[in-house]
Amino acid sequence: MTFKEFRKSLNGEGVEGELMKTVFISLMTSFVFLAVLYFVKLKNIPDFFLKYGFYLFFAVLSIAIIMPAVRQVRAFKEFPCMSGMMIGMTIGMISGFLPGFFVGATNGMFYGSVFGIAVGIFFGISNGKCCGVMGVMEGIMAGFMGGLMGAMTAVMMLNDNLKAAGIIVFVIGAIILSGLNYMIFKETKGAERKHKEDQFFTMVWSFILTGLTTWLMVFGPRSLLFQ
Amino acid sequence: MEVKKSTLYFGLIILVLIVGGIFFLRGGSSVTGNVVAQEGGALQEETQKVVLSTKNYNYYPSEIKVKVNQPVSITLDEKVQGCLRSFTIKDLGVSKYARTPQETIDFTPTKKGTFTFACSMGMGYGKLIVE
């Protein structure tokens, strides 16, 4: 199961063959939803793109890179403890850190942390349970740490190169999650898929997460530093 | 010619990112606010001196009132420690690490309004009201 085989599997019929499609569907769902929101409501907000455009764009991208890993884990349902712990930790950490970072950059450390922790722990648990309680524990810890760290990093960089840091954080998150996709491919060793589903899951979760992030960034409460 | 599935989706993702990027990133730089008068400029008003200290791990006072178009000189007394010595007013483009209580942070606000001042890490903060 080399990386070359993994690349080949991206064109196959298995769950790996749907990874790119999942990213595409997630992006389309989020952007269409945001475009509708913009023409209905957000266009009336002064300096909308100036204040939130960059962070919303990368928040949407973050959702799009988390979704394929989640679907890949759901497809096989069960993993050995070592892999399951790594899955819970990686998904929990990245899905906590990225939303925490981008919400933290617009709403402050408290609200960014709470949002990042909530998303991180939720995805950490739901993916970490593939190996039982160890993965769940790992997912909770990683989501908690990732959410806190993401928001804290954003606020600490407010007077520095925050946007450049946002791009770097996103790229590193994408590389880590791609690594996880490869690890799952290697660990399952071409095993048969246990759970077949269409892209409805991707669309629903992209819609929910984009909606929540947008509401929080634009209308949600913010720390005194951001008022 | 048959296009690989991954290549097709990769192309579509890039396309969506370009369209989305144009849509969302057109706001440009987020730096807002006015220009701070340069040294030797036309503004020769009396300097407004402000001394900031700390209380409850934050700047004290946490609200400063100054007059527009008059130079402001802020000093951080010896109680101000750590990252709070790195003083910034993002919207006015003011940023200085005042190592000692003798160092001053000088600028001239040329626009009325309320601006947030903070340490470089956002741990301590307050309001600068320009009247």
Chai-1 contact restraints between the chains, C-beta under 6 A:
chainA,res_idxA,chainB,res_idxB,connection_type,confidence,min_distance_angstrom,max_distance_angstrom,comment,restraint_id
A,L10,B,S6,contact,1.0,0.0,6.0,A-B,restraint_1
A,N11,B,K4,contact,1.0,0.0,6.0,A-B,restraint_2
A,N11,B,K5,contact,1.0,0.0,6.0,A-B,restraint_3
A,N11,B,S6,contact,1.0,0.0,6.0,A-B,restraint_4
A,M20,B,S6,contact,1.0,0.0,6.0,A-B,restraint_5
A,M20,B,Y9,contact,1.0,0.0,6.0,A-B,restraint_6
A,K21,B,Y9,contact,1.0,0.0,6.0,A-B,restraint_7
A,V23,B,I13,contact,1.0,0.0,6.0,A-B,restraint_8
A,F24,B,Y9,contact,1.0,0.0,6.0,A-B,restraint_9
A,F24,B,L12,contact,1.0,0.0,6.0,A-B,restraint_10
A,F24,B,I13,contact,1.0,0.0,6.0,A-B,restraint_11
A,L27,B,V16,contact,1.0,0.0,6.0,A-B,restraint_12
A,F31,B,G20,contact,1.0,0.0,6.0,A-B,restraint_13
A,F49,B,R26,contact,1.0,0.0,6.0,A-B,restraint_14
A,F49,B,G27,contact,1.0,0.0,6.0,A-B,restraint_15
A,L50,B,G27,contact,1.0,0.0,6.0,A-B,restraint_16
A,L50,B,S30,contact,1.0,0.0,6.0,A-B,restraint_17
A,G53,B,F24,contact,1.0,0.0,6.0,A-B,restraint_18
A,G53,B,L25,contact,1.0,0.0,6.0,A-B,restraint_19
A,G53,B,G27,contact,1.0,0.0,6.0,A-B,restraint_20
A,F57,B,F24,contact,1.0,0.0,6.0,A-B,restraint_21
A,V155,B,G122,contact,1.0,0.0,6.0,A-B,restraint_22
A,M156,B,M121,contact,1.0,0.0,6.0,A-B,restraint_23
A,L158,B,G122,contact,1.0,0.0,6.0,A-B,restraint_24
A,N159,B,T88,contact,1.0,0.0,6.0,A-B,restraint_25
A,N159,B,K90,contact,1.0,0.0,6.0,A-B,restraint_26
A,N159,B,S120,contact,1.0,0.0,6.0,A-B,restraint_27
A,L225,B,T116,contact,1.0,0.0,6.0,A-B,restraint_28
A,L225,B,A118,contact,1.0,0.0,6.0,A-B,restraint_29
A,L225,B,G122,contact,1.0,0.0,6.0,A-B,restraint_30
A,L225,B,Y125,contact,1.0,0.0,6.0,A-B,restraint_31
